[in-house]
């Protein structure tokens, strides 16, 4: 095959080498290394010209620095925007003209930094008021430390994401509403409240640097992995670091002096704690007898207990594999090694900051290679009017015609994304879980948009023991091992790393392959529906558990089960719903919550997942046909399940209060006995509604079920138990 892009050529060469005899490879070793190490920029010519420092001249660099007390003077923006250019322009020419002036300013600011900031204390003395107002002092301290250590790439990635977060927090502080904060940074930068606060000149200035695709677009170029660390040192990266830091402090100063925000109000940050759990023994039911045990942890232990990643020194394995695979772009070796050094210091967030853009770049390469109709130039930043290949596109189910150079949509359906076949079910399930599914950690998004920046200085919240870290780095090991070469890709005279990896021979790399083959999506909408359904069952069991204890004391008498003759289940087919009331009768007899979850999971495992793509037997969640209509129905069902769960939890709270009460008034005793008389039937009614919801796609009936569940909840809160029967009768009429 003939390809103009050397990254694409080297990928197919690597594939070929995996099937060749080792003797042939050794003979051609230097030739192969040269081919695989050949480098090509993924920045198109226009983007390189916007970012490089080749337009500066000696006179420009000798100008006075437009800074006063460490903040930008008003004249810093003079001439950046032509008076006839709208601040919200999308045209390329004004951004091109402004970029040269911005680079001069960036150089001047870096000169100011070199002269005035030689320690973190210098920075804090200069910007004490601004840091006190915005409240991110620990993050800025770490950024300045990294700047002084000359890790400019990490600084740029963090300060840009922190600036984006700051601008969103300003809007949040003004309106106390997260829904009005634009999701895209190009829209965020023209939000009316920001324009009013900062002024059109500052807004245009910001848009030139981190705005739309026609601008310097540093935020997307960096965070989507288009710019190689190898070439980044050739552009004025140090200047941009100083520039973004000063801009951020200047924005804080401007808003602070406007007097409209006393102290910056922060949105909730992400802590990643609720994503994944690592368990040593999936069968240790004694650890889960307590009804107070974390449900998420218990469910994962039972449902996925045998699919946890191996517990080895992961980063050492990655170091061993780094120079022996063609998944990684060779010129990024130093950055990968830098990220490993952060791991050795338990700085997991800094590892992610460097690793995530690199991973996206590697996956983009595979996407372009395996989807034969996708244009080669999509490996790079594209020309005006075209979309970047970002992670959500790379991991999408279909390949849009536009990426194949077809402007008008064809009549036939878009082709399947071949990266699914290339990487396989377990890898794709994990990639979608980590980066795409709404209920998952959305790791790349949350790190890139600044939601996780606080974790840089909070290793107790995010460290090497974090399950999320273990799953991510386990994924890297699987990918690097999948594309392993038979020779090292570094030259003999290169002294990039010198460690003894003899211990690696004792580690079973195949254990990672076994783990990924057993991995099933945790965060696919249907698997989330399963989990939420099991949570309802466990909370129902908790209610029964309390009631049975109260019955044993003789304080109340339990009513009888009600037989509904019109409820029929087709006995000829295997049906495994959690909401059959026959299953309810079995569940409430179980001794502990572990057994409840175990029985639920066993039942779910027997469910048929539907027809898979390409007529394959459905194995992994990403292989199941899942349409937009399916998504709407599943989301509706999940909404109803959540309402049902809220009602059951409220009922459990009422029951535990009654259980702990030493005495009740005669009226409360009567009402309590009424509850217990109706207790079996109100749960049978709830189950029947949820069973019906599971079996229907009729919108009218689904809405009727939602209304019944909402009334069920309301009557539980009010203690109007008899009215549940009336609400159920009304629902049955619609049914």
C-alpha angles and dihedrals in degrees: 000000000000119000129170093207111080093206089060093045092050092050092057090043088055090050090052093049091057090067099038126098114265092233091060091048093051090050091054095034099124092042090051093047091051091051095046093045095049109124133214129177117246090205115095117231096264094052091048091052091050093052105035124089098230094110096063123103134195095255092053093050093052094058120119114273109252094220130115121186088347094304132106115265119226090251090062088086098044110125096005090106123038110233091239094054116094112233089234096050120144095195118120100222098067091051091049092051092046095049094072092052092046091053090053090051091047091053092049092050092050088053088053089051093050091052101041110024115057096141140024089254090061090054094048094048091051097046103029095127095046093047091048090052099047095038099216097111096134092053092049091047090057092046092052090048090053090046091054089047087054095240090139096161093060091045092052093049092049100042093048092051089045092052091051090050091048093054091050091048090053090057090045091051091052098046106018088223126111093192093073094055107103114239096216118066092223088060093040091058093059097043105139094233091055093047090052093049101041102029131235095277094057091043092053089046091053092046090054091058106035103006136101125343093269091061129073082279092194094165096060096034090057104035095044090053099243095131117068118223085228092065096032091079088059093060120065094269093151089054092051091050091056091042095055092045092052092044090052093050091046091052090051089051094049095049093042092055093047086070095216094112119043096191124356111263113221129216117227113281124219120252100182090219098128096054115095131340129220115221128186096203122024092192098055095116093164089070090061103045092105113091088216094065116121106272095209091055093045093048093049091047092054100035100039105012095128095049102068117126118259115269103234132129090280101187091053089056090050091051088052093050097039098091095036103063137069095212089085120068103239096224088062094062094104092053093049089050090050089053090052090053089057089053091054087057093047091249095140097162091055088051089054092046090060100032101049097063090044092051092049090052091051093049091048089057092054092045092055093044100050097039096070097193095053112106116254094230089065086084086074140052102285134226124270114296096028129101125241119242098247128176096267089055094043090054095039120123095236136036112236116232090236091068088057092055094256109132098185118057115250122231092241122078120272114265123262115260103254092206085084091062093039096055101029137227102293095047092046093048089053094044091051091046094050099042115014118028111095094227094048128087092270084210100185094046096048095046094044095048094051099251091124102039092108088066089070088076098031107069090161087068098043121022144127091295092059110118090217091058090049093052093047097048091043086057091053091051091052092048095046092047091049090058097038118148127214093237136044112261096214119088120252094249094051113107098191095135134002115189137136108251097173090117089063089073089069092054117091104229088183088068087072090053090051091049094051092046089057095045116115126183115273096186106040107124092247094048088049089052088053092051094047090048091053089050090056090052093049091050090048088052090051090054091051091045091058093044094050090052090052092048090053090059091055093238092122140012121232118232124233131268113261120227113218106201093196093061108096132170121198102248093194093068130059107250120180107178118155088218102063104120089222086065088048089058090053096045097053090058093060119112102225144012094253090062090048092055091042092054091047093050092047089053093048092050088062092056117108110240096208133249116329129222119271090021091284124145106263110254108144126039093240089059094060119099104248116174131191089255089053089052092053093050094046092048090051091049091049090052091053092045090052091051090049091050092050089053094049091048090052091050090051089052090052092049095049089050090052091047092053094046111104094199137017131197116249090254093052091046090054092047091047091052089049088055092051093047089056097034100105093043097050090055092045088054092049091049093049092052091050092045090053090048089054092055103042138070094179107125095210092052093044090053090049089053091050091051091049092050091049090050090046089055094046095050090048091054092046094043092237095141096162091058090063088069091052092049090049093051090053090050092050091055089059091043 
